[in-house]
Amino acid sequence: MCDKIEVLGIRLDYLNVEQEMERLAEFIENDRLDSIGIITMNTLLLAEKEPDWKRYLENLDMSVISEKEILEAVGITSGQVYDEVAENEFPARMFWYLINQGLRVFLLGESREEVEALEKYLQETYPGIQIAGSAADVAGEEFSADSMINELNSFSPDVIVSGLQGIRQDRFLMEHRQKINGKIWLGLGEHPDIQNEAGLKVSWWNTLLKKTTFRRLAAKFKGDKGE
């Protein structure tokens, strides 16, 4: 099976959950911060507007496709990977792995309300998960990246779960990666299952519009390539 696919001009990992979990285990053993990105339609739509975000996505150590519409855009409508994406299997397997390995998680988000909702969701859904700490950066307010990194590092987390929005996330990671102590940076990328259950998802209407826009762009990209 090919381990890469191209969607809207962006190369993404095309892996089943077992392969993703093998990579996750390898990342935990590394002496560096590896990056995992949960890829949604919204993630790819943003890359159409922001070249820096596109580079960030292609430089992730592992990209995890989380919406079946992304696979459908390149003609994949069945099979093991399609079924696993449709059932949101990777996040569940990943969080249970973190629990079983006794790994510590730090949550980073746009607002205190968002971080608290995500923490509540994770604790209720994955009993035993170790939330080492959290930090919130209220959108629009000036903040010190160094102070946030110092707070994060003081908790010695293994995994940083980032809910920072779009290009704020890639800039923060790319500019400060060497300063962050941890094994894995996990960018949620507006993951539908997690955000919905935590009460953070956008409205149904906005979601429908997002899907329509994504399918239109995917069809246009195919047409431009003469497929």
C-alpha positions in Angstrom: 0.0 0.0 0.0 1.3 3.5 -0.9 2.0 5.4 2.3 1.4 8.9 0.7 -1.5 10.5 -1.1 -1.8 14.0 -2.5 -4.9 16.1 -1.7 -5.2 19.6 -3.0 -1.5 19.6 -3.8 -0.5 18.5 -0.3 1.2 15.2 0.4 -0.3 13.4 3.3 0.5 10.1 5.1 -1.9 7.3 4.0 -1.5 4.8 6.9 -3.8 2.3 8.7 -4.1 2.7 12.5 -1.6 -0.1 13.2 1.0 1.7 11.2 0.2 5.0 12.8 0.5 3.4 16.3 3.9 2.0 15.3 5.1 5.5 14.4 3.7 6.9 17.6 5.7 4.3 19.7 8.8 5.3 17.7 8.3 9.0 18.4 8.0 8.3 22.2 11.4 6.6 22.1 13.1 9.5 20.2 15.1 12.2 22.0 13.4 15.0 20.2 9.9 16.6 19.8 8.1 14.9 16.9 4.9 16.5 15.4 1.6 14.8 14.6 -1.2 16.7 12.9 -4.8 15.7 12.8 -5.8 16.6 9.2 -9.4 17.9 8.6 -11.0 19.5 5.6 -10.6 22.9 7.3 -6.9 22.2 7.7 -6.5 21.7 4.0 -8.7 24.7 3.1 -6.5 26.9 5.2 -3.5 25.7 3.3 -5.0 27.1 0.1 -4.7 30.6 1.6 -1.6 30.3 3.7 1.7 29.0 2.0 3.4 28.8 5.4 0.6 26.5 6.7 1.0 24.2 3.7 4.7 23.9 4.4 3.9 23.1 8.0 1.5 20.3 7.0 4.0 18.7 4.6 6.8 18.9 7.2 4.8 17.1 9.9 6.5 14.0 11.2 3.1 12.2 10.8 -0.2 13.5 9.3 -3.4 11.7 10.4 -6.4 12.0 8.1 -9.5 12.4 10.2 -12.4 13.0 7.8 -13.5 10.5 5.1 -14.3 13.3 2.7 -10.5 13.9 2.3 -10.1 10.3 1.1 -13.2 10.6 -1.1 -11.6 13.6 -2.8 -9.0 11.4 -4.3 -11.3 8.5 -5.1 -10.8 6.4 -2.0 -14.3 5.3 -0.8 -13.7 1.9 0.8 -11.0 -0.2 2.4 -9.3 -0.5 5.8 -8.0 3.0 6.0 -11.3 4.5 4.9 -13.2 2.6 7.5 -10.8 3.5 10.3 -10.9 7.2 9.4 -14.8 7.1 9.3 -14.8 5.6 12.8 -12.2 8.0 14.2 -10.1 5.1 15.4 -6.7 6.8 15.8 -7.5 9.3 18.5 -9.0 6.6 20.7 -6.1 4.2 20.2 -3.6 7.0 20.8 -5.1 8.2 24.1 -5.5 4.7 25.5 -1.8 4.1 24.6 -0.8 7.2 26.5 -2.8 5.9 29.5 -1.2 2.4 29.4 2.3 3.9 29.1 1.7 6.3 31.9 2.5 9.3 29.7 1.8 12.8 30.8 -0.2 15.3 28.6 -0.2 19.1 28.5 -3.1 21.0 26.9 -2.6 24.2 25.0 -5.5 26.2 23.6 -6.9 29.5 22.6 -8.9 30.2 25.7 -9.3 28.9 29.2 -12.9 27.8 28.4 -11.6 25.8 25.5 -8.8 24.2 27.5 -11.2 23.3 30.4 -13.7 21.8 28.0 -11.1 19.7 26.3 -9.6 18.5 29.7 -13.1 17.6 30.9 -13.8 15.6 27.7 -10.5 13.7 27.9 -10.9 12.8 31.5 -14.4 11.6 31.1 -13.7 9.7 27.8 -10.3 8.2 28.8 -10.3 7.6 32.6 -6.8 7.5 33.9 -5.3 9.9 31.4 -2.6 12.1 33.1 -3.2 15.8 32.4 0.0 17.3 33.7 -1.0 20.9 33.1 -2.5 23.4 30.6 -2.1 26.9 29.3 -4.5 29.2 27.5 -3.7 32.0 25.1 -6.7 34.3 24.7 -6.9 35.2 21.0 -6.1 38.8 20.3 -4.1 39.3 23.5 -0.3 39.8 23.4 1.5 37.0 25.1 5.0 36.0 25.8 6.0 32.8 24.0 8.9 32.2 26.3 6.7 32.5 29.4 4.3 29.9 27.9 7.1 27.6 27.0 8.6 27.9 30.5 5.3 27.0 32.0 4.8 24.1 29.7 8.3 22.8 30.3 7.9 23.1 34.1 5.4 20.2 33.9 7.7 17.9 32.0 4.9 16.5 29.7 5.4 13.7 27.2 2.7 14.9 24.8 1.6 18.5 24.1 -2.0 18.6 22.7 -2.4 21.8 20.8 -5.7 23.5 20.1 -4.1 26.7 18.8 -5.8 27.9 15.7 -4.3 27.5 12.2 -1.2 29.5 11.4 -0.7 30.4 15.1 0.0 26.8 15.8 2.5 26.3 13.0 4.4 29.5 13.8 4.6 28.6 17.5 5.9 25.2 16.8 8.3 26.1 14.0 9.8 29.0 15.9 10.1 27.4 19.3 10.4 23.6 18.6 13.9 23.4 20.0 12.9 25.0 23.3 10.0 22.7 24.0 10.6 19.7 26.2 8.4 16.8 25.2 8.1 13.7 22.9 5.1 14.6 20.7 3.4 17.7 19.6 -0.2 16.8 18.6 -2.1 19.4 16.6 -5.8 18.7 16.9 -6.6 20.6 13.7 -10.3 21.0 14.7 -10.8 17.2 15.0 -14.5 16.7 14.6 -15.0 13.9 17.2 -13.0 15.6 20.0 -14.2 19.1 19.3 -17.9 18.0 19.0 -17.8 16.0 22.2 -16.1 18.8 24.1 -18.7 21.3 23.0 -16.3 23.2 20.8 -17.4 22.3 17.3 -18.7 24.9 14.9 -22.4 24.9 13.9 -23.8 22.2 11.7 -24.4 24.8 9.0 -20.8 26.0 9.0 -19.7 22.4 8.8 -21.9 21.8 5.8 -20.5 24.8 4.1 -17.0 23.6 4.8 -17.7 20.3 3.2 -19.2 21.9 0.2 -16.2 24.2 -0.3 -13.8 21.4 0.2 -15.5 19.2 -2.4 -15.6 22.1 -4.9 -11.9 22.8 -4.5 -11.0 19.1 -4.8 -13.0 18.8 -8.0 -11.3 22.0 -9.4 -7.8 20.7 -8.4 -8.5 17.4 -10.3 -9.8 19.4 -13.3 -6.7 21.6 -13.3 -4.5 18.5 -13.4 -6.5 17.0 -16.2 -7.7 14.0 -14.2 
